[in-house]
């Protein structure tokens, strides 16, 4: 018995696999270091008001390449992602925690 895969399914599988390829020469972005986030400098921002300007300052201070804001009473995923800075704030937009995750 021979099993045939429909051509459209095979193309879809190849397209999905192509999305996982890393960019070599001429790639879109260079990869950041495996763990470029350091939360220690971000602790100085606790108590400051959350804003886009403060977010940019946090990214620069912690060397993170991604910022995740966490509003009050929000559910968040618990997976660890290298290079991501997680910043939680309260109802008054005051930053209450800064961590790399």
C-alpha positions as a Markdown table, in Angstrom:
| # | Residue | x | y | z |
|---|---|---|---|---|
| 1 | Unk | 0.0 | 0.0 | 0.0 |
| 2 | Unk | 1.4 | 3.4 | -1.0 |
| 3 | Unk | 0.6 | 6.5 | 1.0 |
| 4 | Unk | 0.5 | 9.7 | -1.0 |
| 5 | Unk | 0.7 | 13.1 | 0.5 |
| 6 | Unk | -1.4 | 15.7 | -1.2 |
| 7 | Unk | 0.9 | 18.3 | -3.0 |
| 8 | Unk | -0.6 | 21.2 | -1.1 |
| 9 | Unk | 0.2 | 19.5 | 2.3 |
| 10 | Unk | 3.8 | 18.9 | 1.2 |
| 11 | Unk | 4.1 | 22.5 | 0.1 |
| 12 | Unk | 2.7 | 23.7 | 3.4 |
| 13 | Unk | 5.1 | 21.6 | 5.4 |
| 14 | Unk | 8.1 | 22.9 | 3.3 |
| 15 | Unk | 6.9 | 26.5 | 3.8 |
| 16 | Unk | 6.6 | 26.1 | 7.6 |
| 17 | Unk | 10.0 | 24.5 | 7.8 |
| 18 | Unk | 11.5 | 27.4 | 5.8 |
| 19 | Unk | 10.2 | 29.8 | 8.4 |
| 20 | Unk | 12.5 | 28.3 | 11.0 |
| 21 | Unk | 15.7 | 28.8 | 9.0 |
| 22 | Unk | 18.2 | 31.2 | 10.4 |
| 23 | Unk | 19.4 | 34.0 | 8.3 |
| 24 | Unk | 23.0 | 33.6 | 7.1 |
| 25 | Unk | 24.6 | 36.3 | 5.0 |
| 26 | Unk | 22.1 | 38.9 | 4.2 |
| 27 | Unk | 19.8 | 37.8 | 7.0 |
| 28 | Unk | 17.3 | 40.2 | 8.4 |
| 29 | Unk | 18.7 | 40.6 | 12.0 |
| 30 | Unk | 21.7 | 39.5 | 13.8 |
| 31 | Unk | 21.0 | 37.1 | 16.7 |
| 32 | Unk | 21.4 | 38.5 | 20.2 |
| 33 | Unk | 23.6 | 36.7 | 22.7 |
| 34 | Unk | 22.0 | 33.6 | 24.2 |
| 35 | Unk | 21.2 | 35.4 | 27.5 |
| 36 | Unk | 21.7 | 39.1 | 27.0 |
| 37 | Unk | 19.4 | 40.3 | 29.8 |
| 38 | Unk | 20.7 | 41.4 | 33.2 |
| 39 | Unk | 17.9 | 42.4 | 35.6 |
| 40 | Unk | 20.1 | 44.0 | 38.3 |
| 41 | Unk | 20.4 | 47.4 | 36.6 |
| 42 | Unk | 16.6 | 47.4 | 36.1 |
| 43 | Unk | 15.9 | 47.4 | 39.8 |
| 44 | Unk | 16.7 | 51.1 | 39.9 |
| 45 | Unk | 13.6 | 51.6 | 37.8 |
| 46 | Unk | 11.2 | 50.3 | 40.5 |
| 47 | Unk | 8.8 | 53.0 | 41.5 |
| 48 | Unk | 9.2 | 55.0 | 38.2 |
| 49 | Unk | 6.2 | 55.5 | 36.0 |
| 50 | Unk | 5.9 | 53.0 | 33.1 |
| 51 | Unk | 6.1 | 54.7 | 29.7 |
| 52 | Unk | 7.7 | 54.1 | 26.3 |
| 53 | Unk | 10.6 | 56.3 | 27.2 |
| 54 | Unk | 11.3 | 54.3 | 30.4 |
| 55 | Unk | 10.8 | 51.1 | 28.5 |
| 56 | Unk | 13.6 | 52.1 | 26.1 |
| 57 | Unk | 15.8 | 53.1 | 29.1 |
| 58 | Unk | 15.1 | 49.7 | 30.6 |
| 59 | Unk | 16.1 | 47.8 | 27.5 |
| 60 | Unk | 19.4 | 49.8 | 27.2 |
| 61 | Unk | 20.2 | 49.4 | 30.9 |
| 62 | Unk | 19.5 | 45.6 | 31.1 |
| 63 | Unk | 20.8 | 44.8 | 27.6 |
| 64 | Unk | 17.6 | 42.9 | 26.9 |
| 65 | Unk | 16.4 | 42.6 | 23.3 |
| 66 | Unk | 12.7 | 42.3 | 24.1 |
| 67 | Unk | 10.4 | 44.0 | 26.7 |
| 68 | Unk | 7.2 | 42.5 | 28.1 |
| 69 | Unk | 4.9 | 44.9 | 30.1 |
| 70 | Unk | 2.7 | 43.2 | 32.7 |
| 71 | Unk | -0.4 | 45.2 | 33.7 |
| 72 | Unk | -2.0 | 44.7 | 37.1 |
| 73 | Unk | -4.0 | 41.5 | 37.6 |
| 74 | Unk | -2.9 | 40.0 | 34.3 |
| 75 | Unk | -2.2 | 36.4 | 33.6 |
| 76 | Unk | 1.2 | 35.8 | 31.9 |
| 77 | Unk | 2.9 | 32.8 | 30.4 |
| 78 | Unk | 5.6 | 31.3 | 32.6 |
| 79 | Unk | 8.0 | 30.1 | 29.9 |
| 80 | Unk | 11.5 | 31.4 | 30.2 |
| 81 | Unk | 12.7 | 33.3 | 27.1 |
| 82 | Unk | 16.4 | 34.3 | 26.9 |
| 83 | Unk | 16.9 | 38.1 | 26.4 |
| 84 | Unk | 13.4 | 39.1 | 27.5 |
| 85 | Unk | 12.8 | 41.7 | 30.2 |
| 86 | Unk | 9.5 | 41.4 | 32.1 |
| 87 | Unk | 8.3 | 44.6 | 33.8 |
| 88 | Unk | 5.2 | 44.6 | 36.0 |
| 89 | Unk | 3.4 | 47.8 | 37.0 |
| 90 | Unk | 0.5 | 48.7 | 39.3 |
| 91 | Unk | -2.7 | 50.7 | 38.8 |
| 92 | Unk | -0.9 | 54.0 | 39.0 |
| 93 | Unk | 1.6 | 52.8 | 36.3 |
| 94 | Unk | 4.4 | 52.6 | 38.9 |
| 95 | Unk | 6.9 | 49.8 | 38.1 |
| 96 | Unk | 6.8 | 47.1 | 40.8 |
| 97 | Unk | 9.1 | 44.4 | 39.5 |
| 98 | Unk | 11.8 | 43.9 | 36.8 |
| 99 | Unk | 13.0 | 40.4 | 35.9 |
| 100 | Unk | 14.6 | 38.6 | 33.0 |
| 101 | Unk | 12.2 | 35.9 | 31.8 |
